[in-house]
Amino acid sequence: LVGFEDINPEILGKINNMLQNLVKKRRKSVEIRELKVVLQRIGHERSSRFEVNATLDTPLGRIFTKENGYDILSTMDKIIDELDRLLMTKLKKK
């Protein structure tokens, strides 16, 4: 996780759990080499709008997704859903 230093520890814990659940869920199907998530604030420093970029590295290739939003948890939920969807698409093509 990069850029999450200013996030409330309770919310950060929830985000970690969400990411761990994705890894656990798909670990049996494919090796997950690296999962990188980068958070950036959009606009001025006090802006509550976020951009989240996520990269999942697997033997099937790299999967990348990006989402914007005002609520970090719902934005992360979208990121995880999209990573999972893209990963399942790659697995079906395999």
Secondary structure as GFF3:
##gff-version 3
##sequence-region A 1 94
A	DSSP	alpha_helix	9	27	.	.	.	ID=ss1
A	DSSP	beta_strand	34	41	.	.	.	ID=ss2
A	DSSP	beta_strand	50	58	.	.	.	ID=ss3
A	DSSP	beta_strand	61	69	.	.	.	ID=ss4
A	DSSP	alpha_helix	72	93	.	.	.	ID=ss5
###
